[in-house]
Amino acid sequence: MLPTFRTSLDEIRQKLTHIGENLVTANTLILKALQNCDEKTFNDARNSIKNITAKADEIDNAIIKVLALYTPEARDLRQVVAYFKISNELSRACSNTRSFIRGFTDVCKDLDVKEINEYASLMQTSTVKAITTTVKMINVDDMDELQEMYEEVLIEENKVDDLYEMIERKLVEQAEGSSTFEKYHRMLRALRKSEKIASRAISVANLLVYIKIGGNIHN
């Protein structure tokens, strides 16, 4: 492929990395905000992923331009297709992050969530680890290193799933016979969004491995 094709892909990769880093920042701030339901820190987290849809659209347009100009084949085509899907996954992860912030701040100070917060903080810690490692993978070319990092993301994503199930059981127990069932339900929905962020991370990690080895894309 022409050097300009590689330059275009490098620019797309840089833009994907930038969105990913903003996502990491937002979720790191959420982890901090969870400690005492700090509304200001939640707002800082929200502001760190402003205008992500516009940035993702810019990436998608750049990808369409690359396809039109260079008609890539084989591995080059795999990379372009994967970048298109990664852009979508990162955009959706940012949307999940905003939903989590909105949902959690609605109920955070209205319930006795000290015990639940212990689980929620652990869950968010694993989410942050998963997306941080995934974003680093975007700029890794060595296949062995990429595979090791993928395994790290998978471990953290599994932890998030397990913790969510524990939180779900705990919330159901607290909600039984409670007049505040709706608030517990809303909190559970918010935490579900946090779980989805980790799921987006493993989807992106899958796509990054796919670029190197091909095969089928698994979401």
Secondary structure, DSSP 8 states (H G I E B T S, - for coil): --HHHHHHHHHHHHHHHHHHHHHHHHHHHHHHHHTTT-HHHHHHHHHTTTTHHHHHHHHHHHHHHHHHHH---HHHHHHHHHHHHHHHHHHHHHHHHHHHHHHHHHHTTTS--HHHHHHHHHHHHHHHHHHHHHHHHTT---HHHHHHHHHHHHHHHHHHHHHHHHHHHHHHHHHTT-TTHHHHHHHHHHHHHHHHHHHHHHHHHHHHHHHHH-S----
